[in-house]
């Protein structure tokens, strides 16, 4: 007798539970936990990483993220308005920019900004040196992604809002900046927060541009520490610090999405 769809789903679910239990049991039985603990959770190594892992690496990661996000947000707003413009060249430029930098890996963009431009244009020096090049590269990428988010938020505002403002004699620009954009940003706060979480992790790409002891972000700091002592514990510490930064943000995104859904 053939099983009903609900019975098949239940059987599949229990099968997955069983496989998961078997994997956990095998890991417990076969794992060399003493060696794992020494190489990934060495308390002495963890102690040696403090306070620099927080005062230098984590601080730099947060600073680079906030700078990239702020610059990228301004660029994204300009690009979103250009894409919605009635002027064809503006729309064409915005579309080309967004598709180009959303299609390229962020690593390629960083290398292009950090090494390609100085080589091609020897008289050009990016302010801030390697850090400035990294921030600019991430800002360019972030602007491309956030531009689509802002555009979607603008288009999500009911058209009646704009029509009512125009009927009261407000100009198109004033309507956009005082009526439409404030409502759009309320809608897009969750995805913008998600973009910030992605930027936090993308700062790990800064290592390709080179760093100094005082400009290392979390991944570079942990990697150098790991190579020096030949122990993987620094990666565990870096992962925990990343989680300490990103988990509150992802929790905030869930709360904002839930509140937005309730308001709708």
KESE-592328 format. One line per 5 residues: number of its first residue (from 1); for each residue x, y, z of C-alpha. Coordinates in nm, 4 decimals, always signed. Layout:
<sites>
NUM) X,Y,Z | ...
</sites>
This chain:
<sites>
1) +0.0000,+0.0000,+0.0000 | +0.1422,+0.3372,-0.1050 | +0.2162,+0.5858,+0.1683 | +0.0364,+0.9167,+0.1831 | +0.2391,+1.2376,+0.1260
6) +0.2199,+1.3242,+0.4953 | +0.3496,+0.9795,+0.5914 | +0.6384,+1.0117,+0.3451 | +0.7285,+1.3504,+0.4885 | +0.7236,+1.2108,+0.8409
11) +0.9380,+0.9129,+0.7386 | +1.1876,+1.1427,+0.5645 | +1.2039,+1.3671,+0.8694 | +1.2782,+1.0764,+1.1020 | +1.5355,+0.9441,+0.8568
16) +1.7156,+1.2788,+0.8667 | +1.7039,+1.2758,+1.2467 | +1.8523,+0.9269,+1.2467 | +2.1345,+1.0226,+1.0111 | +2.2121,+1.3262,+1.2238
21) +2.2264,+1.1160,+1.5428 | +2.4567,+0.8621,+1.3753 | +2.6927,+1.1387,+1.2587 | +2.7069,+1.2910,+1.6082 | +2.7716,+0.9525,+1.7718
26) +3.0496,+0.8707,+1.5231 | +3.2088,+1.2117,+1.5824 | +3.2037,+1.1541,+1.9588 | +3.3402,+0.8010,+1.9360 | +3.6018,+0.8484,+1.6644
31) +3.7139,+1.2061,+1.7311 | +4.0457,+1.2733,+1.9011 | +3.8993,+1.5319,+2.1357 | +4.2212,+1.5991,+2.3195 | +4.3929,+1.6926,+1.9951
36) +4.0897,+1.8893,+1.8750 | +4.0772,+2.0816,+2.2016 | +4.4494,+2.1615,+2.1892 | +4.4379,+2.2842,+1.8299 | +4.1058,+2.4706,+1.8291
41) +4.0219,+2.5605,+2.1905 | +4.3592,+2.6210,+2.3532 | +4.2927,+2.8536,+2.6465 | +4.6521,+2.9726,+2.6690 | +4.6481,+3.0799,+2.3045
46) +4.3137,+3.2522,+2.3543 | +4.4540,+3.4467,+2.6486 | +4.7568,+3.5563,+2.4448 | +4.5285,+3.7094,+2.1792 | +4.3672,+3.9518,+2.4215
51) +4.3237,+4.2430,+2.4330 | +4.4627,+4.3055,+2.0813 | +4.1975,+4.0902,+1.9145 | +3.9399,+4.3387,+2.0443 | +4.1280,+4.6678,+2.0636
56) +4.2884,+4.6334,+1.7188 | +4.1304,+4.3603,+1.5054 | +3.7647,+4.3878,+1.6064 | +3.7838,+4.7669,+1.6258 | +3.9289,+4.7882,+1.2747
61) +3.6668,+4.5483,+1.1399 | +3.3870,+4.7638,+1.2799 | +3.5456,+5.0891,+1.1588 | +3.6015,+4.9552,+0.8066 | +3.2445,+4.8257,+0.7977
66) +3.0858,+5.1522,+0.9106 | +3.2955,+5.3595,+0.6688 | +3.2158,+5.1304,+0.3749 | +2.8471,+5.1222,+0.4640 | +2.8165,+5.5008,+0.4984
71) +2.9943,+5.5753,+0.1698 | +2.8134,+5.2923,-0.0072 | +2.4743,+5.4114,+0.1174 | +2.5277,+5.7593,-0.0240 | +2.6368,+5.6122,-0.3568
76) +2.3451,+5.3683,-0.3544 | +2.0933,+5.6487,-0.3050 | +2.2367,+5.8382,-0.6003 | +2.2339,+5.5250,-0.8169 | +1.8778,+5.4352,-0.7198
81) +1.7523,+5.7831,-0.8105 | +1.9458,+5.7705,-1.1383 | +1.7917,+5.4346,-1.2247 | +1.4440,+5.5747,-1.1605 | +1.5204,+5.8944,-1.3525
86) +1.3392,+5.9843,-1.6728 | +1.6766,+6.0796,-1.8275 | +1.7975,+5.7838,-2.0337 | +2.1779,+5.8361,-1.9893 | +2.1340,+5.8421,-1.6113
91) +1.9366,+5.5188,-1.6203 | +2.1907,+5.3563,-1.8518 | +2.4834,+5.4518,-1.6262 | +2.3080,+5.3271,-1.3118 | +2.2103,+4.9969,-1.4740
96) +2.5615,+4.9410,-1.6092 | +2.7229,+5.0210,-1.2729 | +2.4861,+4.8004,-1.0734 | +2.5133,+4.5025,-1.3074 | +2.8925,+4.5341,-1.3330
101) +2.9745,+4.5484,-0.9636 | +2.7083,+4.2986,-0.8617 | +2.8513,+4.0601,-1.1184 | +3.2174,+4.1000,-1.0195 | +3.3560,+3.9290,-0.7076
106) +3.4310,+4.1804,-0.4335 | +3.7891,+4.0516,-0.4268 | +3.8408,+4.1530,-0.7912 | +3.7070,+4.5012,-0.7172 | +3.9426,+4.5435,-0.4222
111) +4.2434,+4.4376,-0.6296 | +4.1354,+4.6684,-0.9109 | +4.1061,+4.9667,-0.6768 | +4.4131,+4.8840,-0.4687 | +4.6562,+4.7870,-0.7443
116) +4.4999,+4.8367,-1.0868 | +4.4240,+5.2078,-1.0634 | +4.7630,+5.3104,-0.9140 | +4.9400,+5.1124,-1.1878 | +4.7265,+5.2510,-1.4705
121) +4.7231,+5.6086,-1.3392 | +5.0528,+5.6691,-1.1646 | +4.9600,+6.0184,-1.0561 | +4.6525,+5.8996,-0.8656 | +4.6881,+5.8088,-0.4987
126) +4.3827,+5.6951,-0.3078 | +4.3480,+5.8795,+0.0261 | +4.4090,+5.6553,+0.3250 | +4.6536,+5.4273,+0.1499 | +4.5722,+5.0568,+0.1611
131) +4.2927,+5.1042,+0.4116 | +4.1396,+5.3779,+0.1984 | +4.1596,+5.1552,-0.1094 | +3.9884,+4.8718,+0.0776 | +3.7114,+5.0936,+0.2103
136) +3.6573,+5.2464,-0.1336 | +3.6448,+4.9027,-0.2968 | +3.3877,+4.7689,-0.0504 | +3.1886,+5.0934,-0.0786 | +3.1683,+5.0532,-0.4556
141) +3.0397,+4.6973,-0.4215 | +2.7997,+4.7854,-0.1395 | +2.6575,+5.0764,-0.3408 | +2.5656,+4.8417,-0.6257 | +2.3754,+4.6047,-0.3977
146) +2.2100,+4.8689,-0.1800 | +2.1016,+5.0688,-0.4864 | +1.8667,+4.7878,-0.5859 | +1.7382,+4.7676,-0.2301 | +1.6660,+5.1412,-0.2187
151) +1.5038,+5.1330,-0.5634 | +1.2750,+4.8499,-0.4519 | +1.1879,+5.0448,-0.1364 | +1.0991,+5.3566,-0.3359 | +0.8800,+5.1567,-0.5713
156) +0.7101,+4.9900,-0.2728 | +0.5761,+5.3248,-0.1470 | +0.2171,+5.3599,-0.2713 | +0.1977,+5.5861,-0.5737 | -0.0891,+5.7728,-0.4096
161) +0.1580,+5.9280,-0.1661 | +0.3433,+6.1019,-0.4484 | +0.0237,+6.2005,-0.6268 | -0.1188,+6.3556,-0.3107 | +0.2002,+6.5539,-0.2495
166) +0.2098,+6.6787,-0.6077 | -0.1545,+6.7804,-0.5885 | -0.0621,+7.0026,-0.2933 | +0.1896,+7.1839,-0.5119 | +0.5084,+7.0103,-0.3959
171) +0.7851,+6.9732,-0.6505 | +0.9033,+6.6301,-0.7645 | +1.2320,+6.6618,-0.5746 | +1.0658,+6.7758,-0.2558 | +0.8124,+6.4941,-0.2829
176) +1.0898,+6.2390,-0.3242 | +1.3053,+6.3594,-0.0339 | +1.0342,+6.4495,+0.2172 | +0.7553,+6.2020,+0.1404 | +0.8788,+5.8997,-0.0526
181) +1.2329,+5.8379,+0.0775 | +1.1455,+5.8473,+0.4513 | +0.8797,+5.5811,+0.3930 | +1.1078,+5.3805,+0.1654 | +1.3846,+5.3684,+0.4243
186) +1.1431,+5.2388,+0.6861 | +1.0670,+4.9514,+0.4496 | +1.4285,+4.8690,+0.3630 | +1.5902,+4.8882,+0.7066 | +1.6007,+4.5039,+0.7421
191) +1.7750,+4.4386,+0.4075 | +2.0142,+4.7281,+0.4690 | +2.1037,+4.5735,+0.8039 | +2.1669,+4.2462,+0.6220 | +2.4013,+4.4322,+0.3885
196) +2.5950,+4.5594,+0.6880 | +2.6343,+4.2012,+0.8128 | +2.7741,+4.1038,+0.4726 | +3.0150,+4.3978,+0.4821 | +3.1430,+4.2881,+0.8225
201) +3.2442,+3.9561,+0.6698 | +3.3753,+4.1138,+0.3489 | +3.6300,+4.3180,+0.5444 | +3.8227,+3.9886,+0.5649 | +3.9231,+4.0551,+0.2016
206) +4.1384,+4.3514,+0.3035 | +4.4356,+4.1200,+0.3469 | +4.4965,+4.1181,-0.0311 | +4.5934,+4.4858,-0.0156 | +4.8462,+4.4382,+0.2625
211) +4.8254,+4.5529,+0.6231 | +5.0335,+4.6893,+0.9063 | +5.0202,+4.5649,+1.2672 | +4.7757,+4.8435,+1.3530 | +4.5461,+4.8076,+1.0489
216) +4.4735,+4.4343,+1.0628 | +4.1106,+4.3238,+1.0700 | +3.9899,+4.0083,+1.2447 | +4.0691,+3.7487,+0.9785 | +4.4185,+3.8809,+0.9026
221) +4.4966,+3.9148,+1.2730 | +4.3867,+3.5556,+1.3432 | +4.5640,+3.4161,+1.0362 | +4.8967,+3.5779,+1.1258 | +4.8642,+3.4616,+1.4857
226) +4.7853,+3.1075,+1.3701 | +5.0878,+3.0946,+1.1387 | +5.3150,+3.2262,+1.4129 | +5.2181,+2.9673,+1.6762 | +5.1062,+2.6861,+1.4400
231) +4.7738,+2.6424,+1.6152 | +4.4192,+2.6928,+1.4818 | +4.2775,+2.8413,+1.8018 | +4.3067,+3.2012,+1.6690 | +4.0552,+3.1126,+1.3976
236) +3.8135,+2.9944,+1.6659 | +3.8563,+3.3208,+1.8556 | +3.8040,+3.5254,+1.5383 | +3.4894,+3.3246,+1.4582 | +3.3518,+3.3902,+1.8063
241) +3.4209,+3.7633,+1.7782 | +3.2539,+3.7729,+1.4350 | +2.9495,+3.6010,+1.5848 | +2.9465,+3.8452,+1.8755 | +2.9241,+4.1284,+1.6218
246) +2.6867,+3.9748,+1.3657 | +2.4383,+3.7804,+1.5813 | +2.2903,+4.0936,+1.7458 | +2.2493,+4.2456,+1.3991 | +2.0762,+3.9367,+1.2576
251) +1.8521,+3.9308,+1.5660 | +1.7681,+4.2958,+1.4992 | +1.6841,+4.2128,+1.1363 | +1.4389,+3.9434,+1.2480 | +1.2731,+4.1819,+1.4918
256) +1.2418,+4.4542,+1.2299 | +1.1023,+4.2130,+0.9706 | +0.8515,+4.0821,+1.2231 | +0.7446,+4.4356,+1.3153 | +0.7121,+4.5311,+0.9494
261) +0.4998,+4.2242,+0.8811 | +0.2724,+4.3058,+1.1743 | +0.2322,+4.6671,+1.0599 | +0.1299,+4.5479,+0.7135
</sites>
